[in-house]
Amino acid sequence: MKEVVLGQKTFSISRETDHSFEFVANIDEVTFINDSKATNAKQAVESINSVDTEIVLILGGDDLKTDYSWFTNINYFNIKTVIYFGRRFSEIKNIFNKHVMVIVVDNLESAVEISKSKAIKNQAVLFSPACPSYDPFDNYKNRGNKFKELVLTETEQNKGTEGI
């Protein structure tokens, strides 16, 4: 069991592996979570429903077979924005547009960049792709590592420019 702090709330999660609801950073009181191991919609829904704070959700990849019907079992109230990259953008927009803003981007890099501008204090950015990583990444580990790198790289760059 692992304790994760989001804003002023703390909750426990039972998954202990890297890339499975992994805390990455807290930047300007926004928590970044790497859930790259969520390679299907069922796993993503479990993660989304376990977060008791507002979420900027990053979904996507290059998949054609994921059963997105799992998203009917989701707590839409917590999701403030969905950022999606991949080929099934029209289906994702149809599912989520009724409930939240959907932003379609070209790649993970753009998704992370936009998530940083959309998330506000005490929210979480949850990268839970809901599909396999048959896109620019060899596997969910490489994809998760890229997410962490993108989150942390900009943080390190900002530290170097503070006070200028």
C-alpha positions as CSV (number, residue, x, y, z in Angstrom):
1,M,0.0,0.0,0.0
2,K,1.3,3.4,-1.0
3,E,0.2,6.8,0.2
4,V,-0.2,9.6,-2.4
5,V,-0.8,13.2,-1.4
6,L,-3.0,15.3,-3.7
7,G,-3.4,18.8,-2.5
8,Q,-4.5,18.5,1.1
9,K,-5.9,15.0,0.6
10,T,-4.0,11.7,1.1
11,F,-5.2,8.4,-0.2
12,S,-3.8,4.9,-0.5
13,I,-3.3,2.8,-3.6
14,S,-2.5,-0.8,-3.7
15,R,-0.4,-0.9,-6.9
16,E,3.3,-0.6,-6.0
17,T,5.0,-0.9,-9.4
18,D,6.6,1.8,-11.5
19,H,4.3,3.2,-14.2
20,S,1.2,2.1,-12.2
21,F,-0.2,5.2,-10.5
22,E,3.4,6.4,-9.9
23,F,3.9,9.8,-8.2
24,V,6.2,11.8,-10.5
25,A,6.3,15.3,-9.1
26,N,4.4,18.1,-7.4
27,I,4.9,21.3,-9.4
28,D,3.2,24.5,-8.2
29,E,0.8,22.3,-6.1
30,V,-0.2,20.2,-9.1
31,T,0.5,16.5,-8.7
32,F,1.7,14.5,-11.8
33,I,0.9,10.8,-11.8
34,N,2.3,8.3,-14.3
35,D,-0.1,5.5,-15.0
36,S,1.4,4.4,-18.3
37,K,0.8,0.7,-17.3
38,A,-3.0,1.4,-17.8
39,T,-2.9,-0.2,-21.2
40,N,-6.7,-0.6,-21.5
41,A,-9.7,1.5,-20.6
42,K,-10.7,-0.7,-17.6
43,Q,-7.4,0.0,-15.9
44,A,-7.6,3.7,-16.7
45,V,-11.2,3.9,-15.3
46,E,-10.0,2.3,-12.1
47,S,-7.3,4.9,-11.7
48,I,-9.5,7.8,-12.6
49,N,-12.2,6.7,-10.1
50,S,-9.6,6.3,-7.3
51,V,-8.5,9.9,-7.5
52,D,-10.4,12.2,-5.1
53,T,-9.5,15.5,-6.6
54,E,-9.9,17.3,-9.9
55,I,-8.0,15.7,-12.8
56,V,-6.5,16.8,-16.1
57,L,-6.5,13.5,-17.8
58,I,-4.0,12.5,-20.6
59,L,-5.2,9.6,-22.7
60,G,-4.0,8.1,-26.0
61,G,-1.7,6.2,-28.2
62,D,-1.9,4.4,-31.4
63,D,-4.6,1.8,-30.8
64,L,-7.5,0.5,-32.8
65,K,-9.0,-2.2,-30.5
66,T,-9.4,-0.7,-27.1
67,D,-12.9,-1.1,-25.7
68,Y,-13.8,2.4,-24.6
69,S,-17.2,1.4,-23.3
70,W,-15.5,1.2,-19.9
71,F,-15.6,5.0,-19.8
72,T,-19.4,4.8,-19.1
73,N,-18.3,3.7,-15.5
74,I,-16.3,6.8,-14.9
75,N,-16.5,9.6,-12.3
76,Y,-16.8,12.5,-14.8
77,F,-17.2,15.0,-12.0
78,N,-13.5,15.0,-11.1
79,I,-12.3,15.3,-14.7
80,K,-11.8,18.9,-15.8
81,T,-10.0,18.4,-19.1
82,V,-9.1,15.4,-21.3
83,I,-6.1,15.7,-23.5
84,Y,-5.9,13.0,-26.1
85,F,-3.4,11.9,-28.7
86,G,-4.0,9.1,-31.1
87,R,-6.1,7.9,-34.0
88,R,-9.4,7.5,-32.3
89,F,-9.9,11.1,-31.4
90,S,-13.5,11.3,-32.8
91,E,-14.6,8.4,-30.5
92,I,-12.9,9.9,-27.5
93,K,-14.5,13.3,-28.2
94,N,-17.9,11.6,-28.5
95,I,-17.5,9.9,-25.1
96,F,-16.1,12.8,-23.2
97,N,-17.4,16.0,-24.9
98,K,-20.7,15.6,-23.2
99,H,-19.0,16.0,-19.8
100,V,-15.7,17.8,-20.1
101,M,-13.5,19.7,-22.5
102,V,-11.5,17.5,-24.9
103,I,-8.3,18.7,-26.4
104,V,-6.7,16.7,-29.2
105,V,-3.0,16.9,-29.7
106,D,-0.4,15.2,-31.9
107,N,1.8,13.6,-29.3
108,L,2.7,13.0,-25.7
109,E,5.0,16.0,-25.7
110,S,2.2,18.4,-26.6
111,A,-0.1,16.6,-24.1
112,V,2.2,17.2,-21.2
113,E,2.8,20.8,-22.2
114,I,-0.9,21.6,-22.4
115,S,-1.6,19.7,-19.2
116,K,0.8,22.0,-17.4
117,S,-1.1,25.0,-18.6
118,K,-4.5,23.6,-17.8
119,A,-4.0,22.1,-14.3
120,I,-4.3,24.4,-11.4
121,K,-3.5,24.3,-7.7
122,N,-4.6,21.1,-5.9
123,Q,-5.4,19.3,-9.2
124,A,-3.7,16.2,-10.6
125,V,-2.4,15.5,-14.1
126,L,-3.1,11.8,-14.6
127,F,-1.4,10.1,-17.5
128,S,-3.5,7.0,-17.9
129,P,-3.4,6.2,-21.6
130,A,-6.1,3.5,-21.8
131,C,-4.4,1.8,-24.7
132,P,-1.3,-0.2,-25.6
133,S,1.9,1.6,-26.4
134,Y,2.3,0.5,-30.1
135,D,3.0,4.0,-31.1
136,P,6.3,5.8,-30.8
137,F,7.2,3.7,-27.7
138,D,8.3,0.1,-27.5
139,N,6.3,-0.5,-24.4
140,Y,4.5,1.1,-21.4
141,K,7.8,1.5,-19.5
142,N,9.4,3.6,-22.3
143,R,6.2,5.6,-22.6
144,G,6.0,6.2,-18.8
145,N,9.7,7.1,-18.7
146,K,9.1,9.7,-21.5
147,F,6.1,11.1,-19.5
148,K,8.3,11.5,-16.4
149,E,11.1,13.0,-18.4
150,L,8.8,15.6,-20.0
151,V,7.3,16.5,-16.6
152,L,10.7,16.7,-14.9
153,T,12.7,18.3,-17.7
154,E,10.6,21.5,-17.8
155,T,10.8,21.6,-14.0
156,E,14.6,21.5,-14.0
157,Q,14.6,24.2,-16.8
158,N,12.4,26.4,-14.7
159,K,14.6,26.1,-11.7
160,G,17.5,27.3,-13.7
161,T,15.6,30.4,-14.8
162,E,14.2,31.4,-11.4
163,G,15.3,34.8,-10.3
164,I,16.2,36.0,-13.7
